[in-house]
Amino acid sequence: MLSAIVVTPQFDGTWPFAADHAHTLWRGQGGSVLFRRLREANDSVEDAADLPPTVTRLLLLGPPITVSWLRSLPDLREVGLPALPPVDDPARRMMQSRGIRIHVPPDEGFWGQSVAEFALGLTICGLRRIAQLHHDMLTSHSPWDYSPPGGVGRPGVRGIQFGDDPQMANGTVAGKRVRIAGMGNVGGRYAAFCRCLGAEVAAWDPMAAPETFARSSTRQVGQLADLVGDADIFAPMLPLREATRGLIDAALINSLPVGALVVLVTRMAVCDAGALRQRVLNDEIALASDVFDVEPLPLDDPLLGRHNVVHTPHNAGRTVHANHAMVESILDQFTSAAAS
């Protein structure tokens, strides 16, 4: 059995740890593995890869499978691709006629663990103002000064080692009312994390099975409009689809209690960004977000540097772990095919 991996610079630019991981895994299985990392644009990717006709397994990370490639590889039995070719694609029809197995990643979001953990980190940073305090400590000793206003201790104000904002959701995740829209690959994990830390979690997702809620002891809410009225923390975990664009509308955002923390890690476009911005800039709610309506945010954007905003540059999902999980989801199918 001769295996081959071909990867383009464009693919490496999106998934820089995937191809080498695939190479390591296949070499660990024994057998011969050819590894071709293309460096320049070529009129013929097939010629650049220069694969012998005895290749039986082919993983293409970037280049499409073509009819000419299939004709040059008469022993080919399995092909792995990041996405399935269209039904009317001649190469797909040829693979089907030759009985070549096609392996693509399952539609389950292999970045789910990375995004959900990042969302939990943003949540804790939003509650405890970790990013803001770190920034302030670079230029001032004021974060170290816990003296109450006027130097006289009073209830409900600054005191020893208390650096949170009592006007916003603060302190521990434990005891918080966490409300989640969307219980998919990210939302379901985030619900489990928050529940494990002692939060009271409720979620809305009409597409999720009852066992999805049961796994994390999450209370199911039947109507989206009923989800956020008592929220300490609200996390829209919806993927961006036509059906979800703007689903978290102004009415829902305006029904959030004053002081609530909104955690965003999927796409800002699932929300009415104008309504969300207005409430944040009015100091009515706090925001911990990895995604925005304009990316990158202009350096003079009023969301930047605010006491009630934690922001990161849309990098929640692409960890080394996610790179590995993506390519493993393809290679696992080769292993299953070989064993069947």
SERO-4910 file (N, C-alpha, C, O; in steps of 0.05 Angstrom, whole numbers):
BEGIN
 pado doro    nc1    nc2    nc3   cac1   cac2   cac3    cc1    cc2    cc3    oc1    oc2    oc3
  Met    A     17    -24      0      0      0      0     18     25      0     34     29     18
  Leu    A     14     42    -20     29     67    -22     10     90    -18    -10     93    -32
  Ser    A     16    107      2     -1    130      8     13    156      0     38    157     -2
  Ala    A     -3    177     -6      9    202    -14     -8    225     -2    -32    223     -1
  Ile    A      6    246      6     -6    270     16      4    293     -1     28    296     -5
  Val    A    -15    310    -12     -7    333    -27    -21    357    -14    -45    357    -10
  Val    A     -6    378     -8    -17    402      6     -7    427     -8     16    428    -17
  Thr    A    -25    446    -10    -18    472    -23    -12    493     -3    -20    491     21
  Pro    A      2    515    -10      7    537      8    -19    550     18    -21    559     41
  Gln    A    -40    550      1    -65    562      9    -77    546     32    -88    558     51
  Phe    A    -76    520     30    -87    504     52    -70    508     77    -81    510     99
  Asp    A    -44    508     75    -26    512     98    -32    539    111    -29    542    135
  Gly    A    -41    559     95    -47    585    106    -71    585    123    -75    603    140
  Thr    A    -89    565    120   -113    563    136   -110    543    158   -120    547    180
  Trp    A    -97    520    151    -94    498    170    -64    491    172    -56    470    161
  Pro    A    -48    507    185    -19    504    183     -7    479    197     16    472    194
  Phe    A    -23    466    214    -13    443    229    -26    417    220    -22    396    233
  Ala    A    -42    418    199    -58    394    192    -42    374    175    -41    350    182
  Ala    A    -29    384    154    -16    365    136      7    349    149      9    325    145
  Asp    A     23    363    165     45    349    178     35    329    198     47    307    202
  His    A     13    335    211      1    316    230     -9    291    215     -5    269    224
  Ala    A    -21    295    192    -30    273    176     -7    255    167     -8    231    168
  His    A     15    268    160     39    254    152     50    237    175     57    213    171
  Thr    A     51    249    198     61    234    222     43    210    228     53    188    234
  Leu    A     17    214    227     -1    192    233      1    169    213      1    146    221
  Trp    A      2    176    187      4    155    167     31    140    169     32    115    165
  Arg    A     52    155    174     78    141    177     78    122    200     90    101    200
  Gly    A     63    130    222     62    113    245     46     87    240     49     68    255
  Gln    A     30     86    219     15     62    212     32     42    196     23     20    192
  Gly    A     55     50    188     72     33    171     65     37    142     46     51    135
  Gly    A     81     25    125     76     29     96     90     54     86    101     69    102
  Ser    A     91     57     60    104     80     48     85    104     45     62    101     38
  Val    A     96    128     52     80    152     50     96    173     35    118    180     43
  Leu    A     85    182     13     97    205     -2     85    230      8     60    232     11
  Phe    A    101    251     12     92    277     22    100    298      3    124    302     -1
  Arg    A     81    312     -9     87    333    -28     75    360    -19     51    363    -18
  Arg    A     92    378    -11     83    405     -4     90    423    -27    113    430    -32
  Leu    A     69    432    -41     73    449    -64     80    477    -56     68    488    -37
  Arg    A     99    489    -69    109    516    -61    102    537    -81     98    561    -73
  Glu    A     99    530   -106     94    551   -126     68    544   -141     59    521   -141
  Ala    A     56    565   -152     32    560   -169     41    547   -195     60    555   -207
  Asn    A     26    526   -202     33    511   -226      9    509   -244    -14    508   -234
  Asp    A     14    507   -270     -8    502   -289    -20    475   -284    -44    471   -287
  Ser    A     -4    456   -276    -13    428   -270     -3    420   -243     20    414   -239
  Val    A    -22    419   -224    -15    410   -197     -7    381   -198     10    372   -182
  Glu    A    -19    365   -216    -12    337   -218     17    333   -225     31    317   -214
  Asp    A     27    349   -244     55    348   -252     73    356   -229     94    344   -225
  Ala    A     65    377   -215     82    386   -192     84    365   -171    105    362   -158
  Ala    A     62    351   -166     63    330   -145     78    306   -153     91    292   -137
  Asp    A     77    299   -179     93    277   -190     89    251   -175    109    240   -164
  Leu    A     64    242   -174     58    217   -160     61    193   -178     53    194   -201
  Pro    A     72    171   -167     73    146   -184     46    133   -186     28    138   -170
  Pro    A     42    117   -207     16    105   -212      8     84   -191    -15     75   -191
  Thr    A     26     76   -174     20     56   -154      8     66   -128      3     51   -109
  Val    A      2     93   -127    -10    104   -103    -38     92    -99    -54     91   -118
  Thr    A    -44     83    -75    -70     71    -69    -87     89    -51   -112     88    -53
  Arg    A    -74    105    -34    -89    124    -17    -78    152    -22    -54    156    -22
  Leu    A    -96    171    -25    -88    199    -32   -103    218    -14   -128    218    -14
  Leu    A    -88    235      0   -100    257     16    -92    283      3    -69    290      1
  Leu    A   -112    297     -7   -108    322    -21   -118    345     -4   -142    349      0
  Leu    A    -99    361      7   -105    383     24   -100    409      8    -78    421      9
  Gly    A   -120    417     -6   -118    441    -22   -125    436    -51   -144    448    -62
  Pro    A   -109    420    -65   -115    416    -94   -139    399    -98   -144    380    -83
  Pro    A   -155    405   -118   -179    388   -124   -170    363   -138   -150    362   -151
  Ile    A   -186    342   -135   -181    318   -150   -192    322   -179   -213    333   -182
  Thr    A   -176    314   -198   -184    318   -226   -185    292   -242   -174    272   -233
  Val    A   -197    293   -265   -199    270   -282   -171    261   -291   -165    237   -291
  Ser    A   -154    280   -298   -128    273   -307   -111    260   -285    -96    241   -290
  Trp    A   -115    269   -260   -102    256   -238   -111    227   -234    -95    209   -230
  Leu    A   -137    224   -236   -148    197   -233   -138    178   -254   -133    154   -249
  Arg    A   -136    188   -278   -126    171   -300    -97    163   -296    -88    141   -304
  Ser    A    -81    180   -283    -53    174   -278    -48    156   -254    -26    148   -249
  Leu    A    -70    151   -239    -67    135   -214    -86    111   -216   -107    110   -203
  Pro    A    -80     91   -232    -98     68   -236   -102     51   -211   -122     37   -210
  Asp    A    -84     52   -192    -86     35   -168   -101     49   -145   -104     38   -123
  Leu    A   -109     74   -150   -121     90   -128   -147     77   -118   -164     69   -134
  Arg    A   -149     75    -92   -173     63    -79   -188     82    -61   -212     79    -57
  Glu    A   -173    101    -49   -186    119    -30   -175    147    -33   -151    151    -38
  Val    A   -192    167    -30   -184    195    -33   -196    211     -9   -220    208     -3
  Gly    A   -179    227      4   -189    244     25   -187    273     16   -167    282      5
  Leu    A   -209    288     21   -211    316     12   -224    332     35   -239    322     51
  Pro    A   -217    358     36   -230    376     56   -259    380     51   -274    386     70
  Ala    A   -268    376     26   -297    380     20   -304    362     -3   -288    355    -20
  Leu    A   -329    354     -4   -339    336    -25   -342    351    -51   -354    373    -51
  Pro    A   -332    340    -73   -336    353    -99   -366    354   -106   -382    338    -96
  Pro    A   -375    373   -123   -403    375   -131   -412    349   -144   -395    334   -156
  Val    A   -437    343   -143   -448    318   -154   -442    317   -184   -437    295   -195
  Asp    A   -443    339   -198   -439    339   -227   -409    341   -235   -403    345   -259
  Asp    A   -391    340   -215   -363    342   -222   -353    317   -236   -358    295   -226
  Pro    A   -340    319   -259   -331    295   -274   -313    277   -257   -314    252   -260
  Ala    A   -295    289   -240   -278    272   -224   -293    256   -204   -287    233   -199
  Arg    A   -314    268   -192   -330    253   -173   -344    230   -187   -346    208   -176
  Arg    A   -355    234   -211   -368    213   -225   -348    190   -232   -355    167   -231
  Met    A   -324    198   -239   -304    177   -246   -297    161   -221   -294    137   -222
  Met    A   -293    175   -198   -287    160   -173   -310    141   -167   -304    118   -158
  Gln    A   -334    150   -170   -357    132   -164   -357    108   -183   -363     86   -174
  Ser    A   -352    113   -208   -352     91   -228   -330     71   -222   -333     47   -228
  Arg    A   -307     80   -212   -285     62   -206   -286     50   -178   -270     34   -170
  Gly    A   -306     58   -162   -309     48   -135   -289     59   -116   -283     47    -95
  Ile    A   -278     83   -122   -259     96   -104   -274    109    -81   -293    124    -85
  Arg    A   -265    103    -57   -278    115    -33   -270    144    -30   -246    151    -33
  Ile    A   -289    161    -23   -284    190    -19   -288    196     11   -310    190     22
  His    A   -268    207     24   -270    213     52   -268    244     56   -249    256     47
  Val    A   -288    255     69   -288    284     75   -294    287    105   -305    269    117
  Pro    A   -287    310    117   -293    314    145   -323    314    150   -338    324    134
  Pro    A   -332    302    172   -360    303    179   -368    332    186   -351    348    194
  Asp    A   -393    338    182   -403    365    187   -409    369    217   -432    371    224
  Glu    A   -388    369    233   -392    370    262   -376    392    275   -379    396    300
  Gly    A   -360    407    261   -345    428    273   -323    419    291   -326    418    315
  Phe    A   -300    411    279   -278    400    295   -264    421    311   -245    415    325
  Trp    A   -272    446    308   -261    468    325   -279    472    350   -274    491    365
  Gly    A   -299    456    354   -318    460    375   -306    462    403   -313    479    418
  Gln    A   -288    444    409   -275    444    435   -259    469    439   -260    482    460
  Ser    A   -244    477    419   -227    501    421   -245    526    425   -238    543    442
  Val    A   -266    529    410   -284    552    412   -298    553    439   -300    574    452
  Ala    A   -308    529    448   -322    529    473   -304    535    497   -312    550    515
  Glu    A   -279    525    497   -261    532    518   -254    562    517   -251    575    538
  Phe    A   -250    573    493   -244    601    490   -268    618    501   -263    638    515
  Ala    A   -292    609    495   -315    623    506   -316    623    536   -323    643    549
  Leu    A   -308    601    548   -307    600    577   -286    619    587   -290    633    607
  Gly    A   -263    620    574   -242    639    581   -251    668    579   -246    684    597
  Leu    A   -265    674    558   -276    701    555   -297    708    577   -298    730    587
  Thr    A   -312    687    584   -332    691    605   -319    699    631   -326    718    644
  Ile    A   -298    684    639   -284    690    664   -270    717    662   -270    732    681
  Cys    A   -258    722    639   -245    749    636   -266    771    638   -260    792    649
  Gly    A   -290    767    626   -310    787    628   -320    792    656   -326    814    664
  Leu    A   -323    770    671   -333    772    698   -312    786    717   -319    801    734
  Arg    A   -286    779    712   -265    788    730   -249    811    720   -230    821    734
  Arg    A   -254    821    695   -240    844    683   -210    838    681   -194    856    686
  Ile    A   -203    813    674   -175    806    674   -159    821    652   -137    831    658
  Ala    A   -170    823    629   -156    837    607   -153    867    613   -131    878    609
  Gln    A   -174    879    624   -172    908    630   -151    914    652   -136    933    650
  Leu    A   -151    897    672   -132    901    694   -103    896    684    -85    911    692
  His    A    -99    876    667    -72    871    656    -63    896    641    -41    905    644
  His    A    -81    907    625    -74    931    609    -67    954    627    -47    968    623
  Asp    A    -83    959    647    -79    982    665    -53    979    681    -39    999    687
  Met    A    -45    954    688    -21    950    704      4    957    688     25    961    701
  Leu    A      3    958    662     27    964    646     35    994    649     58   1001    644
  Thr    A     16   1011    657     22   1039    657     16   1053    684     22   1076    687
  Ser    A      4   1038    703     -4   1051    728     -5   1031    751     -8   1007    747
  His    A     -1   1042    775     -4   1026    799    -33   1027    810    -38   1016    831
  Ser    A    -51   1041    796    -78   1044    806    -92   1018    811   -108   1016    830
  Pro    A    -88    997    794   -102    972    800    -95    960    827   -110    944    838
  Trp    A    -71    967    837    -62    956    863    -75    971    887    -73    962    910
  Asp    A    -87    993    882    -98   1010    904   -127   1002    909   -145   1008    893
  Tyr    A   -132    988    931   -159    979    937   -173    997    958   -192    989    970
  Ser    A   -162   1020    961   -174   1039    980   -203   1046    972   -208   1052    949
  Pro    A   -222   1044    990   -249   1052    984   -251   1082    978   -233   1097    987
  Pro    A   -271   1091    964   -274   1120    959   -274   1136    985   -289   1130   1003
  Gly    A   -257   1156    986   -256   1173   1010   -240   1160   1032   -237   1172   1053
  Gly    A   -229   1136   1027   -213   1123   1047   -229   1110   1070   -217   1099   1089
  Val    A   -255   1111   1068   -272   1099   1089   -287   1075   1078   -301   1077   1058
  Gly    A   -284   1052   1091   -297   1028   1082   -327   1030   1082   -339   1039   1102
  Arg    A   -339   1023   1060   -368   1023   1058   -378    998   1044   -362    987   1028
  Pro    A   -402    990   1048   -412    966   1034   -416    971   1004   -424    993    996
  Gly    A   -410    951    988   -416    953    960   -397    969    943   -403    974    919
  Val    A   -373    977    954   -354    992    938   -327    978    940   -325    956    950
  Arg    A   -307    990    929   -280    978    927   -269    972    955   -272    988    974
  Gly    A   -257    949    957   -244    941    982   -221    922    976   -214    918    953
  Ile    A   -209    911    997   -185    895    994   -189    872    974   -207    856    977
  Gln    A   -171    872    954   -171    851    933   -196    849    917   -201    829    903
  Phe    A   -213    869    918   -237    869    901   -233    888    878   -234    912    881
  Gly    A   -229    876    854   -225    892    830   -246    889    809   -243    899    787
  Asp    A   -268    874    815   -290    871    796   -306    896    794   -303    915    809
  Asp    A   -324    896    774   -343    918    771   -370    909    782   -383    893    769
  Pro    A   -378    919    805   -403    910    817   -428    918    801   -450    908    807
  Gln    A   -425    936    782   -448    945    766   -453    925    743   -475    926    731
  Met    A   -435    907    738   -438    887    717   -436    859    729   -427    856    752
  Ala    A   -445    839    715   -441    811    724   -412    807    731   -394    814    715
  Asn    A   -406    796    755   -379    795    764   -375    770    782   -395    757    789
  Gly    A   -350    765    789   -345    743    808   -343    716    794   -332    714    772
  Thr    A   -354    696    806   -352    669    797   -373    661    777   -395    674    776
  Val    A   -367    641    761   -387    629    743   -408    615    760   -431    614    754
  Ala    A   -398    603    782   -416    589    801   -438    608    810   -433    631    817
  Gly    A   -463    598    809   -485    614    818   -497    632    797   -519    643    801
  Lys    A   -484    635    774   -495    652    753   -517    638    737   -517    614    735
  Arg    A   -535    655    727   -556    645    709   -545    648    680   -544    670    670
  Val    A   -536    626    669   -525    626    642   -546    618    622   -560    598    626
  Arg    A   -550    634    601   -570    629    581   -557    627    554   -542    645    546
  Ile    A   -563    606    539   -549    600    515   -569    596    492   -589    582    495
  Ala    A   -564    609    470   -579    605    445   -563    588    426   -543    597    415
  Gly    A   -571    563    423   -557    545    406   -541    524    422   -523    531    437
  Met    A   -549    498    419   -536    477    434   -522    458    416   -523    433    419
  Gly    A   -508    468    396   -493    452    377   -466    444    388   -463    441    412
  Asn    A   -447    441    370   -421    431    378   -406    450    397   -390    440    414
  Val    A   -411    476    395   -399    495    413   -417    500    438   -408    498    460
  Gly    A   -442    506    432   -460    513    454   -464    490    474   -466    495    498
  Gly    A   -465    466    464   -468    443    483   -445    440    501   -448    434    525
  Arg    A   -421    443    490   -396    441    507   -395    464    527   -389    460    550
  Tyr    A   -402    488    518   -401    512    536   -421    508    559   -415    515    582
  Ala    A   -444    497    552   -464    492    573   -453    473    594   -457    477    618
  Ala    A   -440    452    585   -429    432    603   -407    444    621   -406    439    645
  Phe    A   -390    461    609   -369    474    625   -381    492    647   -373    490    670
  Cys    A   -400    508    639   -412    527    659   -427    511    680   -426    519    704
  Arg    A   -441    490    672   -456    474    692   -436    461    711   -441    459    735
  Cys    A   -413    451    701   -393    439    718   -382    458    738   -375    450    760
  Leu    A   -381    484    731   -370    504    749   -392    514    769   -386    531    786
  Gly    A   -416    504    767   -436    511    786   -457    531    777   -472    542    794
  Ala    A   -458    537    751   -478    556    741   -505    542    738   -506    518    736
  Glu    A   -526    558    737   -553    548    730   -557    555    701   -558    578    693
  Val    A   -559    534    684   -557    537    655   -584    530    642   -596    510    648
  Ala    A   -593    548    624   -616    543    608   -609    550    579   -593    568    574
  Ala    A   -622    537    560   -616    541    532   -640    538    515   -659    524    521
  Trp    A   -638    551    492   -659    548    471   -645    537    446   -625    548    436
  Asp    A   -657    516    435   -648    506    409   -670    487    399   -670    464    408
  Pro    A   -687    495    381   -709    477    372   -699    453    356   -715    434    353
  Met    A   -674    454    347   -664    432    330   -649    411    347   -644    389    337
  Ala    A   -644    417    372   -628    399    388   -646    377    401   -668    383    409
  Ala    A   -635    353    403   -650    331    415   -650    335    445   -632    347    457
  Pro    A   -670    324    459   -672    326    488   -647    317    503   -639    328    523
  Glu    A   -634    296    492   -610    285    506   -588    305    505   -570    304    522
  Thr    A   -588    323    486   -567    344    485   -568    362    510   -548    369    521
  Phe    A   -592    368    518   -596    384    542   -590    368    568   -579    377    587
  Ala    A   -599    343    567   -595    325    590   -566    320    597   -559    318    620
  Arg    A   -549    318    576   -521    312    581   -508    333    598   -490    326    614
  Ser    A   -516    358    596   -503    379    612   -522    389    634   -517    411    646
  Ser    A   -543    375    640   -563    384    660   -572    412    654   -575    429    672
  Thr    A   -577    418    629   -586    444    620   -617    444    617   -628    426    604
  Arg    A   -629    464    628   -658    467    625   -665    477    597   -653    496    588
  Gln    A   -684    464    584   -692    472    557   -714    493    558   -734    490    572
  Val    A   -710    514    543   -729    536    541   -743    534    514   -729    531    493
  Gly    A   -769    535    514   -784    530    489   -785    553    470   -786    548    446
  Gln    A   -784    578    480   -786    601    463   -762    619    467   -754    625    489
  Leu    A   -750    628    445   -726    645    447   -732    670    463   -715    680    478
  Ala    A   -756    681    459   -763    706    473   -763    703    503   -761    723    517
  Asp    A   -766    678    513   -767    673    541   -739    667    553   -737    661    577
  Leu    A   -718    668    537   -692    658    546   -677    677    564   -665    668    584
  Val    A   -677    703    558   -656    720    570   -665    739    592   -649    755    602
  Gly    A   -691    739    599   -701    759    617   -688    759    644   -688    780    658
  Asp    A   -677    737    653   -664    735    679   -634    729    677   -621    721    696
  Ala    A   -622    733    653   -594    724    648   -574    741    663   -575    766    663
  Asp    A   -555    728    676   -530    741    684   -510    740    661   -495    759    657
  Ile    A   -510    718    647   -492    714    624   -508    703    601   -524    684    604
  Phe    A   -506    716    578   -520    707    554   -500    701    532   -483    718    525
  Ala    A   -501    677    521   -482    668    500   -497    659    476   -508    636    475
  Pro    A   -499    676    455   -510    666    429   -489    648    416   -468    658    407
  Met    A   -495    622    414   -476    603    404   -485    592    377   -480    569    370
  Leu    A   -499    608    362   -511    600    336   -491    602    314   -477    622    312
  Pro    A   -490    583    296   -474    586    271   -488    606    253   -513    610    255
  Leu    A   -473    619    236   -486    639    218   -497    625    194   -483    614    177
  Arg    A   -523    625    192   -538    615    169   -559    637    161   -562    656    176
  Glu    A   -571    633    139   -592    652    132   -614    653    153   -625    674    159
  Ala    A   -620    630    164   -642    628    184   -634    640    211   -651    648    226
  Thr    A   -608    643    216   -598    654    242   -589    682    240   -584    695    260
  Arg    A   -585    693    216   -576    720    213   -595    740    226   -619    741    219
  Gly    A   -585    755    246   -602    774    260   -623    762    278   -641    776    287
  Leu    A   -621    736    283   -641    722    300   -642    734    328   -663    736    340
  Ile    A   -618    741    338   -617    754    365   -622    784    359   -604    799    356
  Asp    A   -648    791    359   -656    817    349   -655    838    371   -649    832    394
  Ala    A   -662    862    364   -661    885    383   -679    880    407   -672    887    429
  Ala    A   -703    869    402   -721    864    424   -709    845    445   -711    850    469
  Leu    A   -696    824    435   -683    805    454   -660    818    468   -657    815    493
  Ile    A   -643    833    454   -620    846    466   -630    867    487   -618    869    508
  Asn    A   -651    881    480   -660    901    499   -675    889    523   -679    903    543
  Ser    A   -681    863    522   -694    850    545   -673    839    564   -680    828    586
  Leu    A   -647    840    557   -627    832    576   -626    850    601   -629    874    598
  Pro    A   -624    838    624   -622    855    648   -598    873    648   -577    866    636
  Val    A   -600    896    660   -577    914    663   -556    899    679   -561    887    699
  Gly    A   -531    901    668   -508    888    681   -502    860    670   -481    849    678
  Ala    A   -518    850    652   -513    823    641   -488    824    624   -480    844    613
  Leu    A   -475    800    622   -451    797    605   -459    781    581   -470    759    583
  Val    A   -453    791    557   -457    777    532   -431    765    522   -411    780    521
  Val    A   -431    739    516   -407    726    506   -411    717    478   -430    703    472
  Leu    A   -394    726    459   -397    721    431   -372    708    419   -350    719    421
  Val    A   -376    684    407   -353    670    395   -359    658    368   -341    646    356
  Thr    A   -384    660    359   -390    648    333   -389    670    311   -369    673    297
  Arg    A   -410    685    308   -411    707    289   -428    730    300   -449    725    311
  Met    A   -418    755    298   -433    777    308   -459    780    292   -479    791    302
  Ala    A   -459    771    266   -483    775    249   -507    760    258   -529    765    248
  Val    A   -505    742    278   -529    729    288   -544    748    307   -567    744    314
  Cys    A   -531    771    314   -543    791    331   -549    816    316   -537    821    295
  Asp    A   -567    832    327   -570    860    318   -547    875    330   -548    883    353
  Ala    A   -526    880    314   -501    892    324   -506    920    334   -494    929    354
  Gly    A   -524    935    321   -529    962    329   -541    963    357   -533    979    374
  Ala    A   -561    946    362   -573    945    389   -554    937    410   -553    948    432
  Leu    A   -537    917    403   -517    907    422   -497    929    429   -490    934    452
  Arg    A   -487    942    408   -468    964    412   -480    986    430   -467    996    448
  Gln    A   -504    993    424   -517   1015    439   -518   1009    469   -512   1026    486
  Arg    A   -526    985    476   -528    978    504   -500    977    517   -497    984    541
  Val    A   -480    966    502   -453    965    514   -442    994    518   -432   1000    539
  Leu    A   -445   1011    498   -434   1038    500   -450   1055    520   -439   1075    530
  Asn    A   -474   1047    526   -490   1061    547   -484   1050    575   -497   1058    594
  Asp    A   -464   1032    577   -457   1019    602   -480   1004    615   -482   1002    639
  Glu    A   -497    993    598   -520    978    609   -513    948    611   -523    934    628
  Ile    A   -496    938    593   -488    910    593   -458    909    587   -446    928    578
  Ala    A   -446    885    593   -417    881    587   -415    862    563   -434    847    557
  Leu    A   -393    862    550   -388    846    526   -361    832    528   -341    845    534
  Ala    A   -361    806    522   -336    791    519   -338    778    492   -353    759    489
  Ser    A   -322    787    472   -327    779    445   -302    773    429   -281    788    432
  Asp    A   -303    752    413   -282    746    394   -289    753    366   -273    752    348
  Val    A   -314    762    362   -324    768    335   -338    795    335   -350    803    356
  Phe    A   -338    809    313   -348    836    311   -362    840    285   -360    825    266
  Asp    A   -378    862    283   -392    869    259   -373    880    238   -378    879    214
  Val    A   -350    892    246   -329    901    228   -303    888    237   -295    891    261
  Glu    A   -289    874    219   -264    861    227   -243    867    205   -248    863    182
  Pro    A   -219    876    213   -212    883    241   -226    908    250   -234    925    234
  Leu    A   -230    910    276   -242    934    288   -224    958    282   -200    957    287
  Pro    A   -235    981    272   -218   1005    270   -206   1013    296   -218   1009    318
  Leu    A   -182   1023    295   -168   1030    320   -182   1052    336   -177   1055    360
  Asp    A   -201   1066    324   -216   1086    338   -244   1077    345   -261   1093    352
  Asp    A   -249   1051    342   -276   1040    348   -281   1044    378   -264   1038    395
  Pro    A   -305   1054    385   -310   1060    413   -312   1035    431   -312   1037    455
  Leu    A   -314   1011    419   -314    987    435   -287    981    447   -285    968    468
  Leu    A   -266    990    434   -239    984    443   -232    998    469   -237   1022    471
  Gly    A   -220    983    487   -210    996    512   -230   1003    532   -224   1017    552
  Arg    A   -255    994    529   -276   1001    548   -274    984    573   -264    961    572
  His    A   -283    995    595   -282    980    621   -301    956    621   -297    938    636
  Asn    A   -321    956    603   -341    934    603   -339    917    578   -358    903    571
  Val    A   -315    917    565   -312    901    540   -285    886    542   -264    897    548
  Val    A   -286    860    537   -262    843    532   -263    835    503   -284    825    493
  His    A   -241    839    488   -242    833    460   -217    818    451   -195    823    461
  Thr    A   -221    800    432   -199    784    420   -204    784    390   -226    788    381
  Pro    A   -183    778    374   -184    783    345   -193    759    328   -179    750    310
  His    A   -217    748    335   -229    726    320   -209    702    316   -203    694    294
  Asn    A   -200    692    339   -181    670    337   -189    647    356   -171    632    366
  Ala    A   -215    644    362   -223    624    381   -220    596    371   -215    577    387
  Gly    A   -222    591    345   -225    564    335   -200    550    325   -199    526    326
  Arg    A   -181    565    315   -159    552    300   -135    546    317   -114    558    314
  Thr    A   -139    527    335   -117    517    352   -103    494    338   -113    484    318
  Val    A    -80    487    349    -66    463    339    -85    439    342    -87    421    325
  His    A    -99    438    365   -118    416    370   -139    415    347   -145    393    338
  Ala    A   -150    438    339   -170    438    318   -159    429    292   -172    415    277
  Asn    A   -134    437    286   -120    428    262   -118    398    261   -124    385    242
  His    A   -109    387    284   -106    358    285   -133    344    283   -136    323    269
  Ala    A   -153    354    297   -180    342    297   -191    341    269   -204    322    261
  Met    A   -187    363    253   -197    364    226   -186    342    209   -201    327    196
  Val    A   -159    339    209   -147    319    191   -152    291    202   -154    272    186
  Glu    A   -153    288    228   -159    262    239   -187    252    231   -192    228    228
  Ser    A   -206    271    229   -233    263    221   -234    252    193   -252    237    186
  Ile    A   -214    259    176   -212    247    149   -197    221    151   -206    201    140
  Leu    A   -174    221    165   -158    197    165   -172    174    180   -167    151    173
  Asp    A   -188    179    199   -203    158    213   -220    142    193   -225    118    197
  Gln    A   -229    155    173   -246    141    153   -229    123    135   -238    101    127
  Phe    A   -204    131    130   -186    112    116   -182     87    133   -182     65    122
  Thr    A   -177     91    158   -172     68    176   -196     50    176   -193     25    175
  Ser    A   -220     61    178   -244     45    178   -248     30    152   -256      7    152
  Ala    A   -242     45    130   -245     32    104   -226      9    101   -233    -12     89
  Ala    A   -201     12    111   -181     -9    108   -189    -34    125   -183    -56    117
  Ala    A   -203    -29    147   -210    -51    165   -235    -65    156   -240    -88    165
  Ser    A   -251    -52    140   -277    -63    133   -275    -83    110   -295    -95    101
***
